[in-house]
Each structure stands twice: as C-alpha cells, then as structure tokens.
Amino acid sequence: MPTKKVSVEQELDVLFPEQFHQTQAGEKIVVNPFAFGFWRTAIGIYNRNAELIQGAMQGEDIAPLLLEDDGAVFEDLAALTLGACPGFTREDLDKLPGNEAILLFFAVVKVNADFFARSLAAGLKEVSLKSSPA
C-alpha cells in the first residue's frame, strides 16, 4: 500500500498546531509558538520573571507574585502575550478583563512551554558550570 506524502508545512502544522484562546465573550485569539525573531526578547523576559513563568507552567497560583510587582512584570507579560498572538494588539489586550488577560498569558505559556523549559535548562546548566569547582 503506497504511503501518502506529507509536505513540510503539514509536518510543521502537526508539530506546532495553531492554538486558540477562547475569551468569555466568545472571541478566538490565535496563540502561536514564539517566532525566532522574538526569542531574544522572550529569553530576557524569562530571565527577569522565571519564578512567575515556572509557576504558570506548573499551574500554581501566581497572584502573590503579581501583587508584589511595581508594574514591570505586567509589561513583560503583555510583551510575551503579544509576541505569541499575531494580529492582537496592546489595545486589544488592555481592553480584556484582568482575568481574561491572565488566562491568555497562561495559554501563551502553555503553547510555549517547550521554549521555556529549554530556557530553564540552559540557565540551570550555566549556573551549575559557574558553581562547579575548576
């Protein structure tokens, strides 16, 4: 029986399917893996907010981390969210109710969990190399 040829695009669609976040108002927001050009920004945001992002990845309550913030973390969360949601603007994000914005951030973390796990692994490797005796 002949095998069906699959294009590279189809293979990538299987590996990296488009994800949607459904708002309470019924709006669908596309959530994609970060584009390569956004990686440097995402890694910088991850390095500043690793505890918060790891907590989000593990489904922990991140409210205490958000409440002790002076506002910078909200800008970082907005940047990550917009980096994964093509066509979604900061104005769109600002109009969402707070709980919807946080749920959208969780969707971004879920879709990009592999990216964050690799960032964490690289950071842990760097720390272990610095702390190991020469």
MODELLER restraints for C-alpha pairs under 7 A, 6 or more apart:
rsr = mdl.restraints
at = mdl.atoms
rsr.add(forms.Gaussian(group=physical.xy_distance, feature=features.Distance(at['CA:18:A'], at['CA:30:A']), mean=6.73, stdev=0.5))
rsr.add(forms.Gaussian(group=physical.xy_distance, feature=features.Distance(at['CA:18:A'], at['CA:31:A']), mean=6.63, stdev=0.5))
rsr.add(forms.Gaussian(group=physical.xy_distance, feature=features.Distance(at['CA:18:A'], at['CA:32:A']), mean=5.83, stdev=0.5))
rsr.add(forms.Gaussian(group=physical.xy_distance, feature=features.Distance(at['CA:19:A'], at['CA:30:A']), mean=5.80, stdev=0.5))
rsr.add(forms.Gaussian(group=physical.xy_distance, feature=features.Distance(at['CA:19:A'], at['CA:31:A']), mean=5.07, stdev=0.5))
rsr.add(forms.Gaussian(group=physical.xy_distance, feature=features.Distance(at['CA:19:A'], at['CA:32:A']), mean=6.20, stdev=0.5))
rsr.add(forms.Gaussian(group=physical.xy_distance, feature=features.Distance(at['CA:20:A'], at['CA:28:A']), mean=6.00, stdev=0.5))
rsr.add(forms.Gaussian(group=physical.xy_distance, feature=features.Distance(at['CA:20:A'], at['CA:29:A']), mean=5.42, stdev=0.5))
rsr.add(forms.Gaussian(group=physical.xy_distance, feature=features.Distance(at['CA:20:A'], at['CA:30:A']), mean=4.64, stdev=0.5))
rsr.add(forms.Gaussian(group=physical.xy_distance, feature=features.Distance(at['CA:20:A'], at['CA:31:A']), mean=5.55, stdev=0.5))
rsr.add(forms.Gaussian(group=physical.xy_distance, feature=features.Distance(at['CA:21:A'], at['CA:28:A']), mean=5.72, stdev=0.5))
rsr.add(forms.Gaussian(group=physical.xy_distance, feature=features.Distance(at['CA:21:A'], at['CA:29:A']), mean=5.16, stdev=0.5))
rsr.add(forms.Gaussian(group=physical.xy_distance, feature=features.Distance(at['CA:21:A'], at['CA:30:A']), mean=6.50, stdev=0.5))
rsr.add(forms.Gaussian(group=physical.xy_distance, feature=features.Distance(at['CA:21:A'], at['CA:31:A']), mean=6.80, stdev=0.5))
rsr.add(forms.Gaussian(group=physical.xy_distance, feature=features.Distance(at['CA:21:A'], at['CA:104:A']), mean=6.40, stdev=0.5))
rsr.add(forms.Gaussian(group=physical.xy_distance, feature=features.Distance(at['CA:21:A'], at['CA:107:A']), mean=6.57, stdev=0.5))
rsr.add(forms.Gaussian(group=physical.xy_distance, feature=features.Distance(at['CA:22:A'], at['CA:28:A']), mean=4.73, stdev=0.5))
rsr.add(forms.Gaussian(group=physical.xy_distance, feature=features.Distance(at['CA:22:A'], at['CA:29:A']), mean=6.45, stdev=0.5))
rsr.add(forms.Gaussian(group=physical.xy_distance, feature=features.Distance(at['CA:23:A'], at['CA:100:A']), mean=6.55, stdev=0.5))
rsr.add(forms.Gaussian(group=physical.xy_distance, feature=features.Distance(at['CA:29:A'], at['CA:85:A']), mean=6.93, stdev=0.5))
rsr.add(forms.Gaussian(group=physical.xy_distance, feature=features.Distance(at['CA:30:A'], at['CA:85:A']), mean=5.55, stdev=0.5))
rsr.add(forms.Gaussian(group=physical.xy_distance, feature=features.Distance(at['CA:30:A'], at['CA:86:A']), mean=6.81, stdev=0.5))
rsr.add(forms.Gaussian(group=physical.xy_distance, feature=features.Distance(at['CA:31:A'], at['CA:84:A']), mean=5.39, stdev=0.5))
rsr.add(forms.Gaussian(group=physical.xy_distance, feature=features.Distance(at['CA:31:A'], at['CA:85:A']), mean=4.80, stdev=0.5))
rsr.add(forms.Gaussian(group=physical.xy_distance, feature=features.Distance(at['CA:31:A'], at['CA:108:A']), mean=6.13, stdev=0.5))
rsr.add(forms.Gaussian(group=physical.xy_distance, feature=features.Distance(at['CA:32:A'], at['CA:84:A']), mean=5.01, stdev=0.5))
rsr.add(forms.Gaussian(group=physical.xy_distance, feature=features.Distance(at['CA:32:A'], at['CA:85:A']), mean=6.23, stdev=0.5))
rsr.add(forms.Gaussian(group=physical.xy_distance, feature=features.Distance(at['CA:32:A'], at['CA:111:A']), mean=6.62, stdev=0.5))
rsr.add(forms.Gaussian(group=physical.xy_distance, feature=features.Distance(at['CA:33:A'], at['CA:84:A']), mean=6.01, stdev=0.5))
rsr.add(forms.Gaussian(group=physical.xy_distance, feature=features.Distance(at['CA:33:A'], at['CA:111:A']), mean=5.98, stdev=0.5))
rsr.add(forms.Gaussian(group=physical.xy_distance, feature=features.Distance(at['CA:33:A'], at['CA:112:A']), mean=5.34, stdev=0.5))
rsr.add(forms.Gaussian(group=physical.xy_distance, feature=features.Distance(at['CA:34:A'], at['CA:83:A']), mean=6.37, stdev=0.5))
rsr.add(forms.Gaussian(group=physical.xy_distance, feature=features.Distance(at['CA:34:A'], at['CA:84:A']), mean=5.36, stdev=0.5))
rsr.add(forms.Gaussian(group=physical.xy_distance, feature=features.Distance(at['CA:34:A'], at['CA:112:A']), mean=6.90, stdev=0.5))
rsr.add(forms.Gaussian(group=physical.xy_distance, feature=features.Distance(at['CA:38:A'], at['CA:83:A']), mean=6.72, stdev=0.5))
rsr.add(forms.Gaussian(group=physical.xy_distance, feature=features.Distance(at['CA:42:A'], at['CA:80:A']), mean=6.47, stdev=0.5))
rsr.add(forms.Gaussian(group=physical.xy_distance, feature=features.Distance(at['CA:43:A'], at['CA:119:A']), mean=6.80, stdev=0.5))
rsr.add(forms.Gaussian(group=physical.xy_distance, feature=features.Distance(at['CA:45:A'], at['CA:76:A']), mean=6.01, stdev=0.5))
rsr.add(forms.Gaussian(group=physical.xy_distance, feature=features.Distance(at['CA:46:A'], at['CA:53:A']), mean=6.98, stdev=0.5))
rsr.add(forms.Gaussian(group=physical.xy_distance, feature=features.Distance(at['CA:52:A'], at['CA:62:A']), mean=6.25, stdev=0.5))
rsr.add(forms.Gaussian(group=physical.xy_distance, feature=features.Distance(at['CA:52:A'], at['CA:65:A']), mean=6.59, stdev=0.5))
rsr.add(forms.Gaussian(group=physical.xy_distance, feature=features.Distance(at['CA:55:A'], at['CA:62:A']), mean=6.29, stdev=0.5))
rsr.add(forms.Gaussian(group=physical.xy_distance, feature=features.Distance(at['CA:56:A'], at['CA:62:A']), mean=6.64, stdev=0.5))
rsr.add(forms.Gaussian(group=physical.xy_distance, feature=features.Distance(at['CA:56:A'], at['CA:106:A']), mean=6.31, stdev=0.5))
rsr.add(forms.Gaussian(group=physical.xy_distance, feature=features.Distance(at['CA:57:A'], at['CA:109:A']), mean=6.35, stdev=0.5))
rsr.add(forms.Gaussian(group=physical.xy_distance, feature=features.Distance(at['CA:57:A'], at['CA:110:A']), mean=6.59, stdev=0.5))
rsr.add(forms.Gaussian(group=physical.xy_distance, feature=features.Distance(at['CA:57:A'], at['CA:113:A']), mean=6.84, stdev=0.5))
rsr.add(forms.Gaussian(group=physical.xy_distance, feature=features.Distance(at['CA:77:A'], at['CA:105:A']), mean=6.76, stdev=0.5))
rsr.add(forms.Gaussian(group=physical.xy_distance, feature=features.Distance(at['CA:81:A'], at['CA:105:A']), mean=5.70, stdev=0.5))
rsr.add(forms.Gaussian(group=physical.xy_distance, feature=features.Distance(at['CA:81:A'], at['CA:108:A']), mean=6.07, stdev=0.5))
rsr.add(forms.Gaussian(group=physical.xy_distance, feature=features.Distance(at['CA:82:A'], at['CA:88:A']), mean=6.43, stdev=0.5))
rsr.add(forms.Gaussian(group=physical.xy_distance, feature=features.Distance(at['CA:82:A'], at['CA:89:A']), mean=6.69, stdev=0.5))
rsr.add(forms.Gaussian(group=physical.xy_distance, feature=features.Distance(at['CA:84:A'], at['CA:108:A']), mean=6.41, stdev=0.5))
rsr.add(forms.Gaussian(group=physical.xy_distance, feature=features.Distance(at['CA:93:A'], at['CA:101:A']), mean=6.63, stdev=0.5))
